[in-house]
Amino acid sequence: MGAFLSLYTAASGLSAQRTRLDVIANNIANADTTRRGDGKPGPYRRQRVIFEPRENPIRFQIPLVEGSDRNLFDKPGTGVRITKIIENDGPVPYKYLRYEPNHPDANAEGYVEYPDVDIVVEMVDMIDASRAYEANVTTIRDFRQMWQDTLRLGGQ
């Protein structure tokens, strides 16, 4: 059953990294959005995904040692889950103010607030998320191959 826990862990990682990639793509798409879609004043705010370890979904009562109260599969950290997607809050840093007096969203001094999205940071995050996604895909592919090999050996 331990092998299936690794499959579950990789699957939860795939789902979490896919969501992270979606949030990064949303940040990049809104890098120049000066109005929020929810009606609040100000520009789009960069979003981030917050992960935490997922509790083991499978709990067997198999003692490790005779008389032990520890269970083989009663361990946290068998996967990851998204706890929330947060947006940066607070004042816009100075570097995200641009002097554009003719812009419809310019303030009284002629400055426009732009999102706190740095394309370079987003691209680095995207590379990190895509590599983590690829690692989870490789884990699932290897599990599949090992399972097929096991079934092939068992049938001989």
N, C-alpha and C positions, 0 to 999 in steps of 0.2 A: 504493500500500500504506500510505502514511502515514495516510490517512483511517481505515483499519481499526485502526491503532494507537490513534487517539483513541477509537474504539468500545470497544476492549479496556480502555483506561484508565478510561472511564466505567463499564463493567461491573464492573471490580474495585472501583471506588469504591462502587457500589451494594451489592455484597456486604458490603464492610467497614462501611458505614454501617448496613446492616440488622442486622448483628451488634452494632454499638454500641448501636442502639436497643433490641435485645433485652436487653443487659446493663443498660441504664438502667432499663428496665421491671422487670427483676428486682430492681434496687436499690430502686426505689420500692415494689414489692410486699413487700419484706422490711424496710421502714423501722422496724417495731415488733417484729421477730423477736428474741427474747431468747435463743434457743437455736440453735446451729448444726446443720445437717443432717448434717454429716460426723462428728459425735460429739465434736469438739473442744470444750473448755470456752469459754464466753463467747458473746456475741451474734454475729449475722450480720455479716460484714465487707463493706464497700462494694467493688465490683469496678470495674475500669477496663480498657479495651481499648487495647493498644499497637499502633500502626501503624508500618510502615516502607515505603520505596519498593520497588516490585517491579522486578526485572530485566526487560528487554525479552525477551518470549518469541520474537520473530521476529528472526532475525539474517541479514540478506542481505549478500552481498559486493558491494555497489554502491559504488564509490569516489565520493566527493564531487568530487574533482578528479583529473584524470589523474595517476597515479603516487602518489596519496595513500594512506596506510594507514588513514585514518579511514573508517568506513562510515556510510552514511546512517541506518541503523536500529540501529546499535550504540551506543545510549545508554541509561543506566539511568533509572529514574524514569518508566517508562511504566505507571503504575498504582500500586496500593497493596496491601499484604497485611497480615494480622493476624499479629503474631509471637507474642503471648500475651495472655491475660486474667489480670490480676493482682488480688489483693485487698489492701486496705490491711492492713498488719501493724503491730504495736506496741501500746502501751497505748491504751486508750480515753480520749479527751480528757475533761476534767472535765465539760463541758457535756452529755455523754451518760450521766452517772450521775443517776439519779432516786431520790429517797427514797420507797420503797414497801415498807414492812416486811411487808405481807401478801401480796406477790407471791411465787409459788413459786420464782422464780429470784433472790430477794433474798439478798445476802450477810449475814454475821453482823451488820453495822452497819445493815442494812435497805435498802441501796442496790441498785438493779438496773442492770446495764449494758445500754444500748441500742445499736443499731448506729450506726456513724459515717456515717449517710446523712442528708444535708441535702436536703430536698425542693426547696428553691429552687435549689440547685446542680444537682440532677438535672434539673429542668425547663429550666434554661438549657442544659445539655448536650443535652437532648432537642430543643430548638428548633434548636440548632446542627447536630445530626446530621440532623434532618429537612430542614433547608435544604440541607445538602450532598447529601442523597439526591435532593431535587428538582432541584438543579443537574445531577446526573448523569443523571437522567431526561430533562431538557431537552436535554442534549447528545446522548443517544441518539435522541430524537425529531427533533432538527434533522438529525442524520446521516441518518436514515431519509428525511426529506423531501428532502435534497440528493441522496441516491442515487436516489430515485424521479425527481426532476427531471432528473438526468443520464441515466437510462435513457430517459426520455421524449424528451429532446433527441437522443439517439443513434438513436432509432427513426424520426426524421423525415427 
